[in-house]
Amino acid sequence: MTFKSLQWNIGGAYIRRPDADSSDARSYRNPDLDYVSGVLAEVSPDIITLQETHAAETQIQAQALAQKLGYPAAINDTYDQSHIDPSQRLGQAVISRWPVSEHSFELFLNPGYSLTRPDGTLWRSHDKGMTSVSIDLPGARLRTQTLHAIPFRPFGVDLKSESAIAVLNNMESRIDIDAAPLLVQGDFNIDSDTLASYFPRTFDRGMEECPLAAGTTPKGRKYDHVLYRGMRLIDQKIRNDVLTDHYPVITTFEIS
């Protein structure tokens, strides 16, 4: 069978005006969950992984999106206060057309990076983690994981440093490398064509990676990656026409 997946850091569903500078973080000021829902409805993926979802007492964005799309399953894990809107909890989600089970969430190592912004405010590294579920596709059970890594670049952290390697090793330990078929999608915050050198044990165990022909952010950074095992990649595309500060990565797979 074949299925379509979508990976997208939605930035709290904040979008820019069409004429605003897409490379300026200050452009993304307008909350519009209906816009995100509209893009998802247009793409019509079977499995959706999202990062920087917002959750509050009045609304959990992932559940609201699943309801708008008519999808029966939505898992949302929150792990810290949002840096976009302090009244919200920051999270990540898996939304599926098919039943979801075996849900778990594990925090990553947080080294406590911090910096002082030009406006004098303190920015710290938020808690992050790995969401894992099993999805009952017709005829197959797909292990699916999503994550949002600590942003090393803004804190001036060298990915080859001892601190970064400790974080990467901890992240790798959360990948379910024995599962097949396996789909791992997320905002890895690693600007690279490939993640093979950062997660060597995972790739030694037969993990494959969707090639990124272009950046997944308006600044051309390749942060959003899709890893898989036990499936065949049929197609991939990056939707660089959206108004969020990350682009959706859309892939189609075949499971024998």
Protein Blocks (a to p, Z undefined) as FASTA:
>chain_A
ZZddddddehhopacdfkbcfklmklmmbgcfklmmmmmmmnopabdcdehiacdfkbcf
klmmmmmnopabdcdddfbdcfklmmbccddddddfbdcehiacdddddehiacddfkop
acddddddddddddddehiacdddddddddfklnopafkbmklmmmmmmmmmmpcfkbcc
ddddddehpacfbfklmmmmlmmnopacdddfbdfbfnopafbccddehiacfbdcddfk
bcbfbdcdddddddZZ
